[in-house]
């Protein structure tokens, strides 16, 4: 009974933690800060504010995440990331919704976990300013995971290389590789995309971030005589329906109902066509094939 109680408590705590995440229900504008191991950190976030520990003693620290009240895009604060020099080692400004562990001695770091969620948003949005040092490149990324091994089932990423001195909107398109429901989401902001080429002095500011939730498009799968191969597909897909003849229309539609491809064909005996997918991003789609007599639908995964 004690084990069951503990498990239930953990589940309840996890669910409450997820429900309290501003980004899951509205926008996150970094108004709530709390003390971290070194300095302050936005609530529910972790970053490169870490103590340098030798033989269990804190001998120094590095702070790359700070609260900025000078000119926020929304509310009273924005979050400011700045790459620093730490005993001759460049340290990137980094903020994540996961847990960030760093090994100063071996110059390694790892990000694990994230926010519990079952949502499959389409876009990740927000506002940023960027002041790169030399040729530095900032990164804004988001990814979704499922299962005990944190299998990645969807992600989105943009890189920023130019100076942007005023608040500018960013939009990250999220692509999913399976139709599974995720259990965890993570977000990462860094002043430097290459951890082996960090430029000291780069500054990335972020504010007012949000998720654009999906409007699900799930047509009824119809007509078992329609087949697609290969599935999952990559560069092309072969679409076959031996029962369709005459004029027919083929559409490839994404999960929010947007039509990516429309083609019209004429055949005298059945339908058998190869469809080029090189311009179709990875994700989940529906192939619809129809004429005046029949309508066929099959789900397609593109890698």
C-alpha positions in Angstrom: 0.0 0.0 0.0 2.9 2.4 0.8 4.4 1.9 -2.7 1.0 2.5 -4.4 0.6 5.7 -2.3 4.0 6.9 -3.3 3.4 6.2 -7.0 0.1 8.0 -6.9 1.6 11.0 -5.2 4.3 11.2 -7.8 1.7 11.0 -10.6 -0.4 13.7 -9.0 2.7 15.9 -8.5 3.7 15.4 -12.1 0.3 16.3 -13.4 0.1 19.4 -11.2 3.6 20.4 -12.4 2.4 20.1 -16.0 -0.8 22.0 -15.4 1.1 24.9 -13.8 3.3 25.3 -16.9 2.3 28.7 -18.4 3.4 27.6 -21.9 1.0 24.7 -22.0 -2.1 26.8 -21.6 -1.2 30.4 -22.5 2.1 32.3 -23.0 5.2 32.3 -20.8 6.6 35.8 -20.3 9.2 35.0 -17.6 7.5 36.9 -14.8 8.1 34.3 -12.1 11.7 33.7 -10.9 13.1 31.7 -8.1 16.5 31.1 -6.5 18.6 28.4 -8.2 21.8 26.7 -7.1 23.5 30.0 -8.3 21.6 33.2 -8.9 18.0 33.1 -10.1 16.2 31.1 -12.8 12.7 31.4 -14.3 10.3 29.1 -12.6 10.1 25.6 -14.2 13.4 26.2 -16.1 17.0 25.2 -15.8 20.1 26.7 -17.3 23.8 27.4 -17.2 23.8 29.0 -13.7 26.0 26.4 -12.1 28.5 26.1 -9.2 32.0 24.9 -9.9 32.5 22.1 -7.3 35.9 20.5 -6.5 36.1 17.8 -3.8 32.5 18.7 -2.7 33.4 22.4 -2.2 32.1 25.2 -4.3 35.2 27.1 -5.5 33.5 29.4 -8.1 30.4 29.7 -10.2 29.2 30.9 -13.6 25.9 32.7 -14.4 24.7 33.0 -18.0 21.0 33.3 -17.3 19.7 36.6 -15.9 16.5 38.5 -15.4 16.3 41.6 -17.6 13.8 44.4 -16.7 15.2 47.1 -19.0 13.0 46.6 -22.0 10.9 43.4 -21.9 8.6 42.5 -24.8 5.8 41.6 -22.4 5.3 42.1 -18.6 8.1 43.2 -16.3 10.9 40.9 -17.3 12.5 39.0 -20.2 15.2 36.4 -19.9 18.7 37.2 -21.0 21.3 34.6 -22.0 25.0 35.6 -22.4 28.0 33.4 -23.2 30.8 33.9 -20.7 34.5 33.1 -20.2 35.1 30.7 -17.3 38.8 30.2 -16.6 39.6 30.4 -20.3 36.7 28.1 -21.2 33.8 29.7 -23.2 30.5 28.8 -21.7 27.3 29.3 -23.7 24.1 31.0 -22.4 21.6 28.1 -22.1 18.0 27.8 -20.9 16.0 24.6 -21.0 12.7 23.1 -19.7 14.6 20.0 -18.9 17.2 19.3 -16.3 20.7 20.5 -17.2 23.7 18.8 -15.7 27.3 19.9 -16.4 30.7 18.5 -15.7 33.2 21.4 -15.6 36.2 19.1 -15.3 35.5 17.1 -18.5 33.7 20.0 -20.3 30.5 18.0 -20.9 26.8 18.6 -20.3 23.5 16.8 -20.6 19.8 17.7 -20.8 17.2 15.3 -19.7 13.5 15.3 -18.9 11.1 18.2 -19.7 7.5 19.1 -19.2 4.9 16.3 -19.0 2.4 16.9 -21.9 0.1 15.0 -24.3 -0.3 17.9 -26.7 0.9 17.9 -30.3 1.2 21.7 -31.1 2.0 22.8 -34.6 4.2 25.8 -33.9 6.4 27.3 -31.2 6.4 31.1 -31.1 7.9 33.9 -29.2 10.0 37.1 -29.4 13.8 37.5 -29.4 16.7 39.9 -29.7 20.2 38.6 -30.6 23.6 40.2 -30.5 26.2 37.6 -31.7 29.8 37.9 -31.0 31.9 37.3 -34.2 30.2 34.6 -36.2 28.2 33.0 -33.5 24.8 31.4 -34.2 21.9 31.1 -31.7 19.5 28.2 -31.5 15.8 27.9 -30.6 14.6 24.3 -30.5 11.7 22.2 -29.2 11.2 18.5 -29.2 8.6 15.9 -28.1 9.3 12.5 -26.6 7.5 9.3 -25.7 8.2 6.3 -23.5 10.8 5.2 -20.9 13.7 5.7 -23.4 12.5 9.2 -24.4 12.1 8.3 -28.0 11.9 11.6 -30.0 8.7 11.7 -32.0 8.7 15.3 -33.1 10.8 18.4 -33.2 11.4 21.9 -34.6 14.4 24.2 -34.7 15.6 27.5 -36.0 19.1 29.1 -36.0 19.8 32.9 -35.8 23.0 34.3 -37.2 22.3 38.0 -37.7 22.1 40.9 -35.2 18.5 41.6 -34.2 18.4 44.7 -32.0 14.6 45.0 -31.6 12.0 42.5 -30.4 11.2 40.2 -33.4 8.8 37.3 -33.5 10.2 33.8 -34.1 8.1 30.9 -35.4 9.3 27.3 -35.2 7.4 24.8 -37.2 7.0 21.4 -35.4 7.2 18.2 -37.5 6.1 14.8 -36.1 7.5 11.5 -37.2 4.8 9.2 -35.8 1.2 9.6 -34.9 1.9 8.7 -31.2 0.9 11.0 -28.4 3.9 12.4 -26.6 4.4 12.3 -22.9 7.2 14.9 -22.6 8.2 18.2 -24.2 11.5 20.1 -24.0 12.5 23.5 -25.1 16.1 24.8 -25.5 17.5 28.3 -26.1 21.3 28.7 -26.6 23.5 31.6 -27.5 25.7 29.3 -29.6 24.5 26.4 -31.8 28.0 24.8 -31.8 29.2 23.9 -28.3 32.7 23.6 -29.7 32.7 27.1 -31.3 31.2 29.3 -28.6 31.9 33.0 -29.0 32.2 34.8 -25.6 29.9 37.8 -25.4 26.9 36.7 -27.5 23.6 37.7 -26.0 20.2 36.2 -26.7 17.0 37.6 -25.1 13.7 35.8 -25.1 10.2 36.8 -24.0 6.5 36.0 -24.5 6.8 32.4 -25.8 3.7 30.2 -26.6 2.6 27.1 -28.4 0.1 27.1 -31.3 -2.1 24.0 -30.7 -3.2 21.9 -33.6 -6.6 21.7 -35.1 -6.8 18.0 -35.8 -7.8 16.8 -39.2 -8.5 13.0 -39.1 -10.6 11.8 -42.0 -12.2 8.4 -41.8 -10.0 5.8 -43.4 -12.0 4.6 -46.4 -11.7 1.9 -49.1 -9.3 -0.9 -48.2 -8.4 -1.4 -51.9 -6.2 1.7 -51.7 -2.5 0.9 -50.9 0.6 3.0 -50.5 4.2 1.8 -50.6 6.6 2.3 -49.0 5.0 3.5 -45.8 6.8 5.2 -44.0 8.1 6.9 -47.2 10.9 9.2 -48.0 11.5 10.5 -51.6 8.4 9.0 -53.2 5.3 6.9 -52.6 3.5 4.5 -54.9 -0.2 4.8 -54.8 -2.3 1.9 -56.1 -6.1 1.3 -56.4 -7.1 -1.3 -59.0 -10.8 -0.3 -58.8 -10.4 3.4 -59.9 -10.5 4.3 -63.6 -11.2 7.4 -65.6 -10.5 10.8 -64.2 -9.4 10.8 -60.6 -7.8 13.3 -58.1 -5.1 12.6 -55.6 -4.4 14.9 -52.6 -1.8 14.7 -49.9 -3.2 16.5 -46.8 -1.5 17.2 -43.5 -3.0 16.8 -40.0 -4.6 20.2 -39.9 -6.3 19.9 -43.3 -3.8 21.8 -45.5 -3.5 20.3 -49.0 0.2 20.0 -49.9 -0.2 18.2 -53.3 -3.1 17.9 -55.7 -2.8 16.0 -59.0 -5.3 14.9 -61.6 -4.9 11.6 -63.4 -6.6 9.7 -66.2 -6.5 5.9 -66.4 -8.3 3.1 -68.3 -7.7 0.2 -65.9 -6.9 0.9 -62.2 -4.7 3.5 -60.6 -0.9 3.1 -60.2 1.2 6.2 -59.8 4.5 7.2 -58.1 4.2 10.5 -56.2 7.3 12.7 -55.6 7.7 13.6 -51.9 10.9 15.6 -52.0 9.1 18.8 -51.2 7.0 17.2 -48.4 8.4 17.7 -44.9 8.6 14.8 -42.5 5.4 14.1 -40.7 2.0 12.5 -40.8 -0.3 12.9 -43.8 -3.4 11.5 -45.5 -3.5 10.4 -49.1 -7.0 10.9 -50.6 -7.8 9.4 -54.0 -11.3 10.1 -55.5 -13.4 10.2 -58.6 -17.2 10.5 -59.2 -17.8 6.9 -58.0 -15.4 6.3 -55.1 -13.3 7.9 -52.4 -10.2 6.3 -50.8 -8.1 7.5 -47.9 -4.9 6.1 -46.4 -2.6 7.4 -43.7 1.0 8.1 -44.8 4.1 8.8 -42.7 7.0 10.7 -44.4 10.5 10.6 -43.0 
